[in-house]
Amino acid sequence: MAAHKMLQFVMPTREQMTSALDIIIGKVPSLAGEAMKAKGRRDEILMAKALNRLAAAALGTSVLTPADRKRLIAVCGEVEDDSYSFMLRVRLSRLQERILNEKASEKGMDLSKYVRTTLFGEDA
C-alpha cells in the first residue's frame, strides 16, 4: 500500500478563493457554472471544498496558463487525488477540443469525468 503524504490545510481567505474561482470561470467553460455557484456560497468551508474539487478538475485541463496554474496552486495547495493518479495525454485539434469541452459541459461534467464516463460507464 502506498504511503500518503500528509498535507496541512490552511483555509484561504474569501478573497483568495474568489480570485481562484474567477480564473476557473474565465478559463474553463465546462466548470464555469459550478464555479459561479461556489463563488456565491456563504459558508466558506463549503466554498473551499468546492474550490478544491474545481481546481483539481481545472488543473487537469490544457487551457490554463502556467501563471494561472501557479495562482490556483497557491490558493489550494497541491491537489492530490490518489483514486485518479494516471493522466492520459491525447493530441486533439482545437476543433476536437472545443467539441469535447462542449459535450462535457452539456452533461454538466468536467472534461476528465466526461471522458471517464464515456469510456468506462456511469460508475467511472
N, C-alpha and C positions, 0 to 999 in steps of 0.2 A: 504494500500500500504506500502511495506517495505521501511524503511529508508535506503538510500545508504550512505556508508562510503566514504568520500572524501579522495582521495589519492593524495599526492603531487608527481608529476613525476619529477625525476631528471635524465637527459639524461646521460646514461652510456657512457664511452669512447669507441672508436672503438676497442681498445684492450680488454676491458671487454666484449663487445658484441661478438667479435671473439672467445674469450675463452668460453663463454656460448654456442655459436653455435658449437664449437668443441665438447663439451660434447654431444650435441644432435646428431651430426654427428656420433660420436663414439658409442653411446649407444642406439639410437632409429632408427633402419634401415628404418622404414616406413617414417621417417621425414628427413632422411639424404639428399636426393636430394634437397628438398626445403630449407634445412638449408644451403647447399652449394651455392645455388642461392642467398640466403640472405647475405651470407658472401661476395659475390662478388659485392654487391650493393655499388655504390659510394655515394649515398645520405644517410647520416647517420640517418635521420629521418625515411626514408623508411626501412632501415635496422633494426632500433629499433622496428618499428611496426611489421615487420616480426618476429623478435626475440620474442616479447611478445606473438604473436599468437602461435609460435612454442613451446615456453616454457610452455604455458598453456597446449598444447597437450602432451608434454613430461612429465610434472608433473602428468598427468592423467594416465601414464603407470606404470607398475610394474618393469621396467628394470633399473631405476635409483637407485644408492646407496644413503643413507642418505647424504653423503658428496656432491654428485652431485646435489641433491635437494637444499641443502644449498647454493651452488655456484650459481645455477640458480636464486634462490630467491634473493640472494644478489645483482645480476645484475639487475633483472627485477622487484623486489619487489613482494609482494604477488599478484598473478594473480587471479583476480576475474571475473567471467562471470555469472551474475545473470540469464541469459537465460538457463543455464545448471547447476543448483545448486545441483541436486541429482546425487550421484555417486553410480553406481551399481558395486558391487564386485562379481566376479564369479571365482570359482575354476576351473582351467584347468590344464591338463598335460602339460609338456614342449613341447611335440609334437603339441598339440592343440594350444598352444600359438604361436608357430612358424608358423603353418598353417594360423592362424588368422592374424598374422602380415604380412605374405606374401600376403594374399588376399587383405589386406588393401593397401599394397604397390603397388600391381598390378593395383589397381584402382586409385592410386595417392592420397590416403586419409590417415589421421592418424587413429589410431585404434578406437578412440571414434566416429569419423564421420562415419567410415565404419560400425560399429555396429548399430548406429542410423539409417543410410540409409538402411541397410539390414533389420532391424526390422520394421521401420516406413515409408520407401519410400524415394524418392529423396528430398522431402521438409523438411526432418528432420533436 
